[in-house]
Amino acid sequence: MSNILSSWLKNNEHEVILCSLCFMALSFSFLNPLWFGQAPGFDGSLFAVVGKMFAEGEVLYRDVIDIKGPGIFFMDLIGYRIGGFRGIAFIETILLVFGVISLDLAMRVFRLSPLARFCSIVMVLTLHGFRYYYGNMTEDFALYFSMIASYPFALMLGLRRFSWRMGLFVSVLFGLTVSMRINNGAYFGAWYAMLFLFLLCNKKYLGALGLFASSLIGLALVFGGFGLYFYHQGGMPLVNEAVFYSISIFFKDGAYGTPGFSILAGLTGLFRTGLLPLFLGMTLVLFRKDNYLIMNSQYNDRNWFMLYLILGIIFAVIANSVSGHIFDHYDELFLPFMFLPLGFLVHRYLHVIQDINISFLTIFFLIIYLLSEHILWTWDHHEWSLYTVWTHVGIDTLIAGGLAAGLFFLRKLAGRYWHSHTMFLCLSIIAAFILGVYAIVLGYSRGRPWDENTQEIVDVIKARTQDQDRIWVEGDAPQYYLWTDRNPAAPHLFFGNVNPGYDVRMKVLSSITFFKPRFIVITGKKLNAYRDAEARNMVETAFSYSEQMFYRYIFSNYEEVTPRLFCLKSGDGVSSVAVSQSDMNAASDNDDSETRDAADGNSDSKAADEAASGELLLIDGGVSENAPAAPAPSEKAPETGSGKGEPVELPLNGG
């Protein structure tokens, strides 16, 4: 029986591996909470909300604003048009499956055995799914596009020539990737640079020129298409807004938090993913004199492959250094560079007896290193400190290095090696099946309301509003928009650590006074901070003038019906919060922290002006000063009664 199974597996190994890989891709796609009607991580939920509003006709960077490129919202628009939020998850699933198939084909070009390809892809997908995957992130799409592009890139290297068909296909993927976030193009940049130099050095100048031209054509097609959309919707002012929010803001001092460029921050992904020890182990094996694996020695393939890896690591480190922030999902830029080195080491372990020690110990070290990182330390969606990251890296390295050294000496003492290819294949497939089932179960439990109070807030909003009603969530918790399936009442959806150069809170207040959302959710952190400052009579020193106006409006016109959920008062219960036009303009001019402090110091005089005025006059309702004038919304603000002194209902452009 065992001989029959062994023979069947040997004859059908490619098919068995490919089917198992597709199962893995499908099962890991169910880690996306959108499949189950729940909300992915913070950024992923925000992108889904913007994609939904984009699909419903809202204009990007005018009616709905976030600081990411239009590419991610375009993908979410397609998904939402297909099948709502589940359609977005469907798009990810399709891309992941095609990515796995393309990657398997690319590894065939590098002459890696089926089992080596399978183990490599499963290990990296497991790391991605259980460590870094939030769902609907720009880095997730960048990984899928990189996997899909790997086969055309590898094939052009294997054929030793440029192909326009493959080049244009890859260039469109490149354009889509960088249109989501410029930093995400590291993988494509490494391949383009290596292939360009390869073609030049082999005197294939037309091919090198074609490769360069195709990359520009892909960028022109993608960015040109988005540019035409923005120009059609709002002319050059809207085009300028799109460029600012998707690109320029990341290079504006202080606009995206405080750290700024940091190489140490960029290096964290190189260490945390385990790519560095993988690179070192592969280098030791790759340059052994008996190596015959990488395609063709005539073209010095080993050197070109190493150039690709080195360039990729450099580009990814620089890309992650730009903001100086450290988030888990930033590490995903290093994942596409792990597939081939890991597959190469597994292949050498399985098929080349001379390389067993180096390849096996590198793989063992990598597994223990990643397991200790995952088991010992809490997975955190929020920003990491450099000290915490490097402490974890040091401890994980000591654990993995100690166990690897102990295993090495034990094997030396044993003095023999035994290996069954069939058993290794069966165990690998069983392990992949277990991981896939676990991924489905885990995905079902992800992205749900955090506690009973959160669930109560969601239930109340869904029961007391209709689909077309708007709500507002004050604080970085866009998941509420997905849980309730309600749109936000203000366009500025980027998180609180972003400083675009104008007073965001005043823009939000302007929109809220127009739409009068029935419900406003204030996150516990923000609400507790304000109430604590209020209890200590420190509101004027702890909060800017526009923030004071915002909370004063909320507490005057809304009542707290359950903790953190505020409902609009009806009829004569609606209070007046009077603010003069000069006060609104003064608050809007507070573009930096120094001006904000000055506004805090003058809050007493502004409060006196406020008391003397009898109405709330609005500014331009949520777009920056350079934005094109937005047309008046077609929908009417909800009727809230005829309470005297209600906020004046003006259109979003202040007209």
N, C-alpha and C positions, 0 to 999 in steps of 0.2 A: 504493500500500500504506500509506504513511504517513497519507494522508488517511482511509483506511478505519479505521485504528487510532485516529486522532484523533477521528473521528466516534463510534466505538464507545465510547471512553473518556468522551467528553462525555455520551453518552446513559446510560451506566451508571456514572457516577463515584461516586455514593453507594454502590452495591452493591460496587464494587471496593474502595472505601475501607473499608467496614465489614468485608468479608471479610479484608482485609489487617490490619486492627486486631485481629480475632479471632485470626488466625495469630500476630501479635506477642504477644498475651496468652498464648496457649497455649505458645509457644516460650519466653517469658521465665519461665513458671511452672516450667519444667524446670531453672531455676537452683537450685531447692530440692533439696538433697541427699537429702531424704527419699524422693523419687521413685526413687532408685537404691539405697535401703537404707543410706545413709550418714548422717552426723550434721551438722546445720546448725551455726551459730555457737553460742557458749557458752550464751547465754540461750535461744536457740531449742531447743537440745538439752534443757535443763533443763525448759522448758515441755512438751516432748513426753513426757518421762519422767513428769512429774506428771500429764499428761493420760492417759497409759497407766494409771497407778496409780488414778486417779480412775475410769476406765472399768472397772477390775477390782474396784471396790468399796471402795477406800481412801477415808477421809474427809478432805476438804481442811482444812488448818490444824490437824489433829490427828494423822493418820497420815502425812501428807506436807505439808511446809510450804515455801512460798516467798513472797517479798514482792511478789507481784503480785496484782491483783484476780482474782476467780473467772472472769471472762469469758473470758480466754485459755485457761484449763484446760477450760472448758465447750466451747469450739470444738474443742479437741484431743480431748476426750472423744468428741464426735460423729464427728470424723474417724477416731479409732482404732477406734470401733465399726464404722465403714463398712469399713475395710480396713487396720487396723494403722497403722503409721507412714506408709505410702503414702496411707492415707485422709486423714491430716492434710494432706498435700500436695494431695490432690484437692480438699479444702474450699477451700484457698487458690486453686487454679486456677479453680474455679467462681466464687468471689467476684471474682477479677481479671477474668474474661471479662465478667461482668455489670457490673462497674465500668466497663470500657471502653465497653460498649454504652450505659450510662446517661450517661456523660460525653459521648459523641458526640451523644446526643440533647440534652443540656443546651447544648452549643455550637451546636446548630441553633437553639435558642431565642434565642441571642444573634446569630443571623444570620451565623455564620461559614461560609465556604465549605468544601466537603468536604476539599480539599487542605490548607487551613489547620488544620482539625480534626485531620487525619491527622498532619501534621508536628508539631503541638503534643503530641499524645498519645505519639507515638513518641519524641520527644526526652526528655520527662519520664520515660517508662518506661525508656528507656535509661540515664538518670542514676540512676534508682532501682535498676535491675537490676545494673549494673556497678559502682556506687559504694557503695550503701547496703544492698543486699539480703543478709541473712543466711539468711533462711528461718524462718518460724514465730515472728516477733517481734510484739509488741503493736503496734509502729508500722506494720508491714506490714498488719495487719488494719485499723488505723485508716485507712490510705490507701485500702484497698479499700472500706470502709464510707463514707468520704467521697466517693469516686468514684460509688458507687451512689446516695448521697443528693443528688448534684449536680443530677440531672434534676428530682426533685420540688421542690427549692428554687428552681431556675431557672424552672420552670413556674409556681409560685405567684407569683413576681415578674412573669412575663410576663402571667399572667391577671389580675393586680392584685387577687387575693383569696385568702383562706385556704381550703384544702380539708381536711376531716377525714380523708379517706382517705389523702391524701398526707402530711398532718401526723402521723398515727399511725404510718405506715410509717417516716417519717424519725425519729420519736421513739424507736422501738425500736432502730434503728441507733445512735442517739445513746446510748441506755442501754447497749447492748452495748459500744460504743467506750469509754465512761468506766468501765465495769465492769472493763475490762482494766487501765487506768491512767488516773487522773483527768486527767492532763496532756494526754491524747490528744484531748480534746474541743474543741480550739481551732477547728477548721474549722466544727464545728456551732455553736459559740458565736458566731462571726462572722456566719453566716447568720441565726441566730435573732435576734440583736440588730438586724441591719440590717432584716430583714423586719418585726420588731415595730415599729420606729420608722417604717418606710415605711407600714404599715397605720394607725398612729396619725396620722401627718401627713396622710394622705388620708381621715381621718375614718371609717375602717372599724374601729370600736372592737370590734365583736363578733368580727371576724376576728383582731384583735390578741389579744383575750382567748382565743380558740380556739387560736391558735398557742402562747401561753404555757401554757394548760391541757394541750395535747397533749404538750408537752415533759415536763411533770410526770408525765403518765400513762405515757409510755414509760419514764421513770426508775423509776416505781413498779412497773411490770410486771417489769422486769429485776431491780432490786434487791430487790423484794418476793419474787420467785421464789427468788433465792439466799438471802434471809433465812429463808424457810420451810424450805429444805433444811437450813441450818445449825441452825435451831431444832429440827427433827425429829431431827437426828443427835446434838445435844448440848446443847440448851437455850440459854439466854441466855449462859452462859459461852463456848460455841463461837461464838455470834454475835459476842461481844466480841472473841474471838481473830481472827475473820475481819476485823472492822473494823480491828483493830490492824495485822495483817500486810498488808492491802491498801490502807489509807489512812493511818492515824495514824502509822505508823513513818516515813513520809517527812517528817513535820513534827516529829519528835522530835529534839532536838539531839544530834548525834553518832551517830545511829542508822544513817545511810546515808553513811558516810564523813565526811570533815571539811570540805569546802569551804563548804557552806551556800549561801544565796541569793546569786546573782551575775548581774547584768545582762549583764556581758561574756560570760559563758558562754552566756547565752540568745541573744545576738546572733550567735554564731558560725554558726548554721544559716542565718540571713538572708543572710550574706555567702557562705558556702561553697556554698550551692545556686545562687547567682547570682540569687536572687529580687530583691535590691535593685536592681541595674542593670536588670533586667527591669521592675520597678515604675516606675523613673524614665523609661525609654524609653517605656513605655506611657502614662504621664501626659502626656508631651510630645505624643504623637500624639492621645491621647483628647480633649484640650481644644483642638485646632485648631478654628477656627470653621466649617470645612467638614465637620466630622465628622457622619455620619448613621448610624453603625453600630449603636450600642447601643439596640436596641429602639425606644423612643419618646421623642422630645424633650419631649413634653408633661408627662411625669412626671419629668423631670430624671434619667433613668436613669444618665447618666454620674456624677452626684454620688453616687447611691446605690451604684453599683458601686465607686466609689472608697472610700466609707465601709466597705463590706464588706471590701475589701482592707486598708485601714488597721487596722480592728478585728482582722482575722485575723492580721496581722503582730504587733500588740501582744499578742494572746492567746498566740500561739505563742512569742514572746520570753519572756513571763512564765512560760509552762509549762516552758520549757527552763531557766529561771533558778532554779527552786525548789531543785533539788539542788546546783547549782553544778558538777556534773560535765559533762565534754565527751566524748561518745561519738559515733561516726559516725551510728548509727541515730537519735539524737535529731533530726538534721537533717530526717528524713522528715516531721516535722510541718509543714514549710514547703512540701513538694512539692504538696499539693492546691491551693495558691494560685497555682501556676505555670501550670496548664493554660489558663485563660481569657486571662490577659495575653499568654502566648506565642502562642496561637491568634489573638488580636486583631492582634498585630504581624505575623504571617505573612500574615494576610488583607490587611492594609494594604499590605504589600510586594507581594503578588501582584496587587492590584486597584486600588490608589489611587496614581497616579503622583506626586502631591504629597508622599506620605509615604515615598517609597522610601529617601531618605537616612537618616532617623531609624530607621525600622523595620529596614532592612537592617543598618545599623551596630550596632544594639542586638543583633540576632540573631547577627551575626558576633562581636561582643565576647563574648556569652554562650557561644558554642561554643568559642572559643579559651580563654576563662577556665576552663571546665570541663575541657577537654582537658588544659590545663597542670596543673591540680590532680590529674588522674587519672594523667598520665604522669610528671610530675616527682617526685611524692611517694609514698611507700609507703602503701598502704591498710592501716589498722591497726584491729583489733577492740578494742584496749585504749584506755584513757583518754588523751586528748590534753592537753597543757599549753597554757595561754593563749598563751604566747610562741610556741610552734610554730605554732599555728593562725593567729595574726595575721601571723607572718612569711610563711607560705604565701599568705595572702590578699593581702598587699602585693606579693609577687613576681608572683603570677598576674595581679593587676590591672595591673601595669606591662607585662607581656608582652602581655596582651589589648588594653590601651589603646594601646600603641605600634603593634601591627599594624592595629588598627582605624583609627587616625589615618593610617597610611601608605596603607591601602586607600582612604580617603576622598579623599586628595590625588591618588592615581593615577586614580581615577574622574573627578575634576574635570578632570584633564589630558586624559583620553580624550574627555570631553564628550559621550558617547552612552550609551544604555542599551538593551540587547537582552534580551528574555525570551520563552521559549516555555513556555506552560502545560503542553502535552502532555509536553515533555521533562522539565520539572520534576516532573511527576507520575510519570513512568516511573522517573526517577532516585530519587525518594523511595521508591517501592515496592521497587526493587532493593536500595537501601540497607537498608530495613527487613527484607527477606528475608535478607540477609547477616547482619545483626545477630541475627535470630532463630535462624539455624542456629548461629552462634557461641555464642549463649546455651545452646543444647542441648548443644553440645560442652563448654563450660565447666562446665555443671552436672554433667555426668558425672564430671568430675575433682574436684569440690568435696567437702569434708567427709569425706575418707578419712583413715585413720590417718596421723599426721604423719611417722612414720619407721619404720624396720625394728623398732626396739625396741617401739614402740607397737603395731605389727601383731602382733609376737610375744606381747605381753601379751594382746591380744584373742583370738588363736588359742588360747592356753593356757587362758584362762578358759572359752571356748566348748567346748573339748574336755573339760574336767574338771569341768564343772558341768552341771546340768539347768535347764530353763526356770524352775522354781519356786525355785531357789537364789538367794540374795542375795549381793551383793558390796558393798564400800564403796570409794569413791574419795576419798581425802584430798587436798584441793586443788580448785581451781576448774576441773574438767575433766569435766563431766557427759556429754561425748561418749562416754565409755566405757560408760555404761549403754545407749546406743543401739547402739553397735558390737557389744556382747555380748548385747544384748536381755535384760539381767538387772536386777532391781529393786534399789534401794539398801537397805542394812541399817539405816538411821536416817532419821527423818523430816525432819531439818533440812537442806534442800538449798540454801538461799540461800548466796551467795558470801561470801568471807571479809571483805569490806569492810563487811559489815552487822553492827551491834552492837544487838541487840534489847533489851538491858538485863538479860540473864542469861548465865550461862556456857554457851555453846553446846557447847564441847568436852566438858564433863562430860555433857551430854545425849547427845551422840553416843557417848561411851564407854559410857554406860548401855545404849544400844540394841545396840551391838556385842557387849557381853558377854552379852546375851540371845540374839541371833540367831547369834552365832559365824559370820559369813560365811567361807566357805572361802578367799576371796581378798580382799585389800585392796591397792588401788593407791595409791601415794603419789607425787604429782607430783614431778618432779626438783627444782624450786625449793624445795619444803618439805623434802624429804629431804636435800638438800645443805646447807640452812641448819642443820638439826638436827645433822647429822654434823660440820659445821664447828664449831658451838658445842661439841659434845661433845669434839672433838679439842683445842680450846683451853680446855677445862674451864670453859665459860661458859654451860652449859645453864641453870643456876639463875637467871642474870641475864637471859638472852636469851628465855626462855620462861616463861609463866605456870605456876602449879602444876598446873592442870588439863591443860595441854599436856604437861607432863612426865609426868603420870600416863598420858596417852593413848599417848605414844610408848613409855613403859616397858612398857605392856601389849602393844603391838604387837610390840616386839622380844623380849619374853619368850615370847609365845604363837604367834608367826608366824616363818617362816623365808623369806628372800629367795630365790626360785627363779629369778628373772631380774631384771635391774635394774629397780627400782621396783615389782616385783610380789611380794607377800608371801602365802605359803600357810599355812593353819592347821596347826600341828603336831598329830599324832595320838597317841592313847594317852598313855603316861607322859611323852611329850615336851612336853605342855602344862604350862607353868609357872604358878606362883601369883603374882599381883600383889595383895597384900592391902592394902585401904584401909578405914579405919574409916568408920562412918556420919557421924561428926562432920566428918571430912575432906571427905566428899562434900558435905555441906551447906555447909561453909565455902567450898568452891570454887564452889558454885552461887550464893553470895551476892556473888561478885566481879562486880558489874554495871557498873563503870566502870574506867577506866584507873588511877585512884588506888588503888582497892581491889586491882586486879590487881598493881600494884607492891608493895603490902603483902604480898600472898600470895607473891610471889617472894622477898621478904626473909625470910619465915618458913618457907621450904621445908625447911630442915634439921630443925626440930622436927617438921614434918609427916611427913617421911620416917622419923623415929624412931617416931612413932605407927604409921605404916604397917607397920613391921617387927614391931611387937608384936601386930598383929592377924592372924587366920588366914583371913580370907575377904574377898571383895569384896561389899559390900552396896550395892544400887542405889537410886537415887532414881526420880523419876517418868518416866524412860525416854523423854524427848525432847519433851515438850510443856512450855510455859512454866508458871510457877507458877499462873497464873490459868486454865489450861486445864481443861476438864472431864475427869473421870477416864475414861481409855480402857479398854475391855474387854480382857481378856487375849487375845492373838492366837490364832487358831484353829490356826495351824500350829505344829508343834513345832520347837524349836531343833534343829539337826543334832547327831547323836550324834558325839562326838569322843573316845570312849574313857573310861576311868575313872581318869584321872590324878588323883592326890591333890592337893587344893588348887585344883581347877578353879573358875572363877567360878560363883557360884550362879545358877541359871537362874530368874529372876523375870519375871513379866509386865511389860509396858511401863508400867503405871500404878503400879508399885511394890507391887502387891498380892500 
